[in-house]
Amino acid sequence: MMINTPKIRLYIDDNIETEQIITLNEKQSHYLVKVMRLNISDLVLLFNGRDGEWVSEIKSFEKKSVVLKLVKCIRIQEEQTNLWLAFAPIKRGRIDLIAEKATELGVSRLIPVITAHTQTTKVNTARLRANANEAAEQCNRLTVPEIIEPISLKNFLSSWPLGRILLVADETGGGAPILDIIGRSGRKENTAYTLLVGPEGGFSSEELDELSKLPFVTKIDLGPRVLRAETAVVAAISVIQAVSGDWQNDKV
């Protein structure tokens, strides 16, 4: 029997296997029933970031939940890009935008980093995770970025993974053009990048000096204009993905 691909996608935490019964949470159930007006036997796509994408069928409506039965796997799980984003937390709304756009652009890990000029040290990681989940649902992605709890810049740098390059957006003009850096690092090497974008006040002179001493740090320049943090994130990630990321046809 041919199954038409549903348009609605939902991220779930449950493990997924054939004919499994899934009970959605209240928020997702409300969305299907009250917003999308779905009925018994309607189909919904489900994914969990581990087991691919599955067609499921609505079997029943409970008091505050919808019960679905998994029918068929239509996409096998794909490998994530090895691109991380570290950023100084900014005001609510704009930090939500960072989580959303970074997810759409394929970032696999989001790391709030507290710097000397960071505007706020309070980060609602549950909210960031919810934004990332919703963005993954809408952009047809099979994975969701890992959300790390806020960490100081010092601790962020202290246990750096071997072989990973830290690209630091240097607003003082001390970096090389990002396209030159990404091009030299080499698409063939499958380089693991982390992008670090500082606060709107920029990194302190002490922080820039410390970063300059680290062998895994490469400072990058994002052009002649002063960019807001969320704009810098989108611009830099787009270049990385276009030159050495999964925008390439031969990437997974």
N, C-alpha and C positions, 0 to 999 in steps of 0.2 A: 504494500500500500504506500502510495506517495504521500509524503507529509509536506504541506506548505510551511515554509519557514516563518515563524511568528516574528512580529516586529518588536515586541516588548521583551527586554532582557533584564534579568535581576541577578545581582550578586548574592550568594548565600555562603554561610560558613560550613554547612553540612558536607560530609563526604557524599560523592555522587556515584551511583551504580544503577544498572538496569532494573527497572520496575520498583525502585525505592520510592517510598512515600515521604514527601516533604511537607512540613507544616510551616507556612510563612509566618513571620512576626506580624504584629499588629499594624505597623506602619506600611509594610509592603502589601499586606492584605487590603488595607484601606485604599491604597493606590490602585490595585487591580479592580476592586469592586466599585468604589465610589467615584474614582477619577476616570479610569479607563472603561468602566461599565462592562467588564467581562462576565461571561456566564459559564455554567457547567459545560465541560467538554472543550472550552476554548484552550488554545495552546500558548505557552509561555516559554521563553528561553531562560535557562539557568546556567550559571557558571560559578566556580569557587576558587579559581586561580590555580587549581591543581589537577582537575580531572576532565578538562576540556569543556565543551559547550553542549548542553543537552536540551532537547525538546521535552517539555513536560505538559501534561494535560490536567486541567482543573477537574477534580473529582467531587469536591464538596465545599460548602461554605459553613464554617462553624461560627460561634458567637463573635469572635474577634480575630478569626484567622481563616486562611484559605488553605485547603489541602490539595496537593498536586501529586501526580504519579509520573515518574520519569519514564520516557518512552524510548528515546533513541539519541545516541551521541552523533552530532553532526560536524563537530570540529575537535580534533585531538589537541591536547595541550601543547602550547608553543613555548619556546625558551624566551625568557625576558632579555631585553637589552641590558648590558652591564654598565648602565649610566646612572649615577647618583647625583642628587641635587642637595647641597647644603646651603642654607640661607639664614640670614638674620631675621628673626620674627618682626613682622610689621603689623599695622592695625588690622583688626577684624574686617572682613570684606575683601581687602586686598590680599591677605594671607590665604583666604579661601580661593581666590583667583589663582594664586601660585599653585596650590594643590590641584586644582582643576586642570589648569593648562599643562602642568608638568605630567600629569597622568595621561592626558590626551597625546602628549608628545613622546611618551614611552619611557619616562624615568622609572627606574625600578626601586629606588629608595629615596625618601624625603627626610632630611635631617635639619631640624631647627638648631642654629648655632648662636649662642649668646656672645656678643662682642662688646667692646667698650662703649660703643655708641648705639647699641640696640635699643629700639624704642620701647619694647616691652619684653619682660622675661616670662610672662604667663602665656602659655600656649595650650589651647584646647586640642590635644591630639585626637580625641574622639571625634571632634568636629572635622578636623583635617581628614581623618580616615573616612568619615561619611561622605565628604566631598569627593575624595578619591574614588570611593565605591561608585558613586553616582556618575562620575565622569567616565569610568571604565564601562559602565552599563551603556552609556550613550555613544561612546566612540568605537564600539565593537572590539574592545580589547579583552583578552582572555585572562589577563593578570591584573593585580592591583598593587600599587607600590607599597612597600613596607614603610610604616611611619615610625620614626625613632623619637624617643622622648628628648626634650631639649637638653643640650650639652654645651658646656663652656668651650670657647675656641681652644683654650689650652688643652683640655681633655680630648677634644676632637682631633687634635694634631698629635697627641702623645703616643698613640698606638696605631700608626698608619699602616694599612695593608701593603705588603710588598708588591711592587709592580703596578700599583695604581697611581695615576697622575692626577694631581690636584690643580685644576685650573682656577685661578683667582682673578675675579674681575676687579681690575685696579683702576679706580676712577681718577687717579692722579696722573695717568698717562704713562706710567712706568712699564706697561706691558706691551707685548708685540700684538699685531692684529690677529684676532682669533683664527681667521681663515688660514693664515700662514702657519700658525702653531698646529692646528688640526691636520693640515696637509702634510707637514713635516713628520708628525708623529706616526702617520702611516695607517691607512685603512687596512693594509695587508697584515699588520701586526695585531689587529683586533684589540686595540688599546683600551684598557679600562680607565674611564674618566670619572672624576667627581668635579662638578662645578660648584664653586663657592661664591655666592653673591652677598656682599655686606649690606649694612644698614644704609639708610638714606644720608646719614651724616658721614658715611664712609668709614673705612678702617682707621684706627688711630695710627699715628706715626710709629709708635712702638710695635703695634701689630704688624704693620707693613715691613718693618725691619726684621722682625722675627720670621715672618713668612719668607722673606728673601734668603734666609740662611738655610732653609730646608731643601734638601735635594729633590724631593718629589713635587715641589711647587713650581708651577709655571704661571707667571702673571700674563693676563691677556687684556687687550684693549677692545672695547666694543664700539668704537667709532667716535666721531667728533662731538656728538650731542650728549648732554646729561640725561641719563635714563632713570626712570623710576625703577625700583627694585623688581617689580613684577614684569616690566618691559624688558629689563636686562635678562631675566630668567628665560623668557620666551625667545628672545633674539639669540642668545648663546646656545640654548638647547637645539634650536632649529639648525644652526650651522653645524653643530656636532652630528646631529642625525643625518643631515644631508650629505656630509663628507665621509663620515666613518661609522654611522649608525645604521639602524634598520630601515632607513629610507632607500638603501641600496638594494637592488633586485636580488643580489646573491646572498643577502643576509637572512637569517632565520626570523 
